Amino acid sequence: MRRSGNGTGSDFGVSFPDFPGVVTAGTDLDDARAMAEEALALHIEGLVEDGEAIPEPSSLEDVMADADNRDGVAILVAVKTEAKKAVRVNITLAEDVPSQIDAFAEAHGYTRSGFIAKAAQRIIELEGGRKARSA
């Protein structure tokens, strides 16, 4: 966490070494921590929806050993999310299917993993609904 600006009225900026590009800020330290929890939860939920892996957290010692972080204050941020941990799986597909998946996924804002996860969930919902109606 770093203070931005000079004097009163400046914000406290928050960045996440394990999630480059995720940033937020708060008007005071408590607000910055609350905003950090919200930003981190939203980012992790997005990773899970896209089927991406969630990185293991760095140790505070490693974070503060980085020269770029020496003028900041390290804090632990709780993750308040129902997101499930992503797992890596190997699958076998016909040779042309991965390129079809990639083209469709890119055109519709998905990653390959996110598309496959979403497609699988949709089929499970459809098939589960059919079985429930026929029972």
N, C-alpha and C positions, 0 to 999 in steps of 0.2 A: 504494500500500500504506500503511495507517495502523495504528498501534498502538491497540488498544482496551483500556480498563481502566486501572488505575493500578498501577505497580510490577511486581514479578515475578509470573509466572503469567498475565500478560495475553497476548492473542492479537494477531496481525497480520492485519488485515482486508484483503481484496483485492476491488476492484471493477474493472469494465471500461467505460471511457467509451464505447466503440463498441458495447457490448452492455448497455444499461441493464437492471438487475434481476438480472444475473448477479453473484453475490457468493460469496466463500468466505473461509476464514481458516486460519491455521496457528499453531502454538505458537511457532515461531521463523521467521526470514526464509527459511531453506532449506525448511522445511515449507510456508510460505505460497506460495513459488514452485511447489513440487510440486503443491500443492492447486490453484493457479491454472491450471497446465497441464492438469490433469485436468478442472476445471470448464469451461474454455474448449473443450477437445476435445469434451466431451459436448454442450455447447451448440451448437457448430458442426455436429456430426453430426445433432442434432435439426433444425437449420435445413435441412440438405441433405435429410433424410428428408421434411420438410414441403414441399420444393420452394422454400424461401425463399432469397433472395439473401444472401450473406455480405458485410457492409460492408467497404470498404477500410479498413485501419488508419489511425487518426489519427497525426499526427507527435507525437513527444514534446514538441516545442515547443508545439504547439497544446494538448495535454493539460495541460501545466504552466502555460499562460497562463490557464486557467480558474481563477477564484478559489476554486472549491470543491475544487480539487486542490492548493492551495498548501501545505497542512499534511501532504501525503502524499509518498511517494517513487515516482517513475515507474520501472517496470521493463518490460523486454520479455519477453513470455511466448511460448515456442515452442508451436506447435500440432502435436501428434502425432496425426494422424488420417489416415485413408485417404479422407476425404470429398472428393468431386469438386465442383468449382465449379459453382454453379447458373447457368444462362443463361436469359435472357428470350426467349420465343418468342411469336409472334402466331398464333392459330388461329381458324378460322371454324367456328361451331356454329349449329345451328338455334336460333331465338329463345328457346325454352323450356328448352333444355338447361342453360345456366349456372345458372338458378334451381334446377333439379333437382340439379345437382352441388353447389351451395352448401348446399342443405338436407341432402343425404346426408352431405356432408363435415362439416358442423357437428354433426350428430347422432352422428357416429362419431369425432370428435376430430381431423379433418383440416382443413387449409386447402384452398382450391380447388386451388392448385398441387400440394400434397402428394397430394391425392386423384387428380388427373390423372396425376401421375408414378407413383403406386402402381398405378393401373388399367392404365397402359401397360406397366409392368413385368410385371404379372400376365398380360396377354394375350401378351406376348412369350414368357414362360415356357411358357404353355399351347400356343401355336402352335409354338414351337420343339420342345417335347416331342412333339407330334403328328408333325411332320416327321421327327424322329429315329426314331420308332417305325415310320413307314411306309417308311423308306429301307431 
